[in-house]
Amino acid sequence: MSSESSGFPRSPRPEWGGKPYHPISRVYRERFGAKVIKVPVSIADTCPNRMGLKGMKTCIFCDEWGSFAYPESREDDLREQIRKHRSKVAARFNAGKFLVYFQAYTTTFTALGKLRDGIETALSFDDVVGVVVGTRPDCLSPALLELWRSTSERAFMAVEFGVQSFDDGQLEWMRRGHTAGQSIKALERVAKEAPGVDLGIHLIFGWPTETDKQVVETAKLCNTLPITNVKLHNLHVLVKTPLEELHARGEFEPISLELYAHRVGLFLSHLRPAIAVHRLAALSSRWDELVAPQWTRHKMKSHQAILDHLAARGIRQGIEFE
Ligand code: SF4
């Protein structure tokens, strides 16, 4: 049923602060009573793909820093990283509380003891209200689930899975080394065995074989999963990645901003309103690493263009779901 025929209003919900989607910042504010920003840190330096386990290869889009926002300080000890990156994001976003985000590579591929110590270190900061662990769906163990479960009983404990796509053909093309079924199973397993853990997923739009129908199906699938949030990325080409080689050979071209905005609109309109959204498009962690598309270089302009696309068509999150 369309939003027009159902009679639901197309205007943004007041509780979303005027945004046409459910912003994660609102969720944090409601939960912690203050503005909360994530502080990216790294305690991992590799992942199963980079190690070539079971014949796996580096993901087609992954830069040499394993998607870490602050590669220049990855050698610093964790306490130093938290101090440095916290002051950067505090100044930029005027925040007073923080979540330490174990972002780079595959954090759960590192020794469990290292992650346990890292969580202890993070939670020892007075203004850190919880931790977020970024990982792959195929790097779970009973001991890890127990660590997450016990942490969730005393602090905010979130996990973000790099799902990227629910299409096995696309997952193979990007050399992820896991299937859509493994992603779904991993989410269900964490929800069952560590129910206090907050679950989110990362998705990428802009695959060569991607269709509108597939984007809608992805949103519908998300609605059935035990997740509270989703982070959207546009597939972009960074230097020293396998995708850069494909792009140089003319075998891959990123989608336009117009098409990406269209796909985001489709996805959001079918997404359950309760699922929070981190952001509408990815950013290269370092400008000098970006090869294409050029529109992703201009963060605010791209973000505004997507918002304009949604506003012009009266799109907001959940209008088709409702
Ligand atoms: S995206 Fe993650 S799993 Fe893939 S190569 Fe990079 S660090 Fe490894």
Boltz pocket constraint, residues with backbone or C-beta under 6 A from the ligand:
constraints:
  - pocket:
      binder: B
      contacts: [[A, 46], [A, 47], [A, 48], [A, 49], [A, 50], [A, 57], [A, 58], [A, 59], [A, 62], [A, 63], [A, 66], [A, 67], [A, 104], [A, 105], [A, 106], [A, 136], [A, 162], [A, 175], [A, 176]]
      max_distance: 6.0
